[in-house]
Every structure is written in C-alpha cells, then in structure tokens.
C-alpha cells in the first residue's frame, strides 16, 4: 500500500446554456506536487516566449503586466505548440451533449450547478479507473486528490458539499436511479477542491487551452464521430453525458 498525491487541473469551455450543442470540462493529471511544479515551470517558459505577441501595449510602454494567453484568442501555431506539450500528461474531457439533456433546467441556477458538478465527478471517477487500469496505483492505496479548477464564485458550503460528493462516489459508493455503484478506492481518500485564478496558475491555464481546443473540434468537425476521433488523439479519458447508446 502506498500514498498517492494526485492533482488535476480543470477548466470549462462553452456554457451549459449557450446556443452551441456542446460544452465541455477538460483537464490534465499530475502524480505529485513536484510533477505539477515542473510542468508549470516549463509551461510558463513557453508562455513567456510568446506572450508579448498578445500584448496591445507598445514595447516602450511595457509595464511587465502581461495578458493571459487564452484559448479563445491564441494563434494556431501557438495552440499547436502548447497542446503538444500538454498532451504528454494524462488528459481527460467530459462532453455535455446539450441536445439530449432533457433532465437539466438551463434556466435554474441550482439545476445547472448540480449538472456541472456531476459532470466533473463522473470524469474524475473515470480518470481514477484509468490510472488503476494502468497500475499507477491500486484500489487499496491511500489517495489525496486535489482538483484545481478555474475560479468560480461559490460559497464555502457549496465547495464542501462538492468535495464530499466526490469522496462518497469514489470511497463509499453511491445510488443512482435505484442502482448501487460500489466504491473504487478502498484505502483512505481525501478530496480537496481549490478554485484558482488561471492568470496566476499555469496548470489551470493549460486546462483552458486544452478545453478550448477540444471543444473547437466538436464545433467545427462535420460529424460528432469525426470530432471524437480527433479528441481521442489528445484525451486519454473521454466521457459523454448523457452516455451514448
């Protein structure tokens, strides 16, 4: 039995109530704080080499405050450069197929929030299963799972209930539609959710680039299956909600 310090960086692309048919959460996984720090240092070096091209200030007026490089405005060559670096990690995505989400009331804030939290929980469960399949750790190992998510306004009570929901799903098992889904982590489990300012956290910035890139495939490819094929070249874990029959 061993101790696993697991970190996930997560961001969304597209809103659940926008007019497009798909929205996503996507992210990447680090197996230790050292691995996360190393990734952020190298990612930051790449960003430092290109960020001046995204600043509107004349060079003589540079104050050292650089704009964040976001997926919505990045140039194709820089997107490729960053994605080729990001994809070295275990990457994941959960896709909301909004055309088939008949049970979500898009006008109700709580209903949307429950669905978004459920989406993250489901894909994290699949990530844990994939890591067990790869024998990175076993069901009997002790795990500390930290989710670094792009900043949201949320009460401390809301964060706690989200953490506890993920912990119960993974460690105690849950009932869904009168079916019991058993736990997949038998050792000790700690879940921590941290909402981060992406401008100050390169791991969350990378999740923004990843989420935005994968959603572009969903919007621009001629068919959903074509988009999934392109996504599968980058993402190791893919979840679709509702699940395809």
Buried (B, 14 or more C-beta within 10 A) or exposed (E): EEEBBBBBBBBBBBBBEEEEBBBBBBBBBBBEEEBBBEBBEEBEEBBEEBBEEBBEEEEEEEEEEBEBBBBEEBEEEBBEBBBEBBBEBBBBBBBBBBEBBEEBEBEEEEBBBBBBBBBBBBBBBBBBBBBBEEEBBBEEBBBBBBBBBBBEEBEEEBBEEBBEBBBBBBBEEBEEEEEEEEBBBBBEBEBBBEBBEBBEBBBBBBBBBBBBBBBBBBEEBEEBEEBBEBBEEBBBBBBBBEEEE
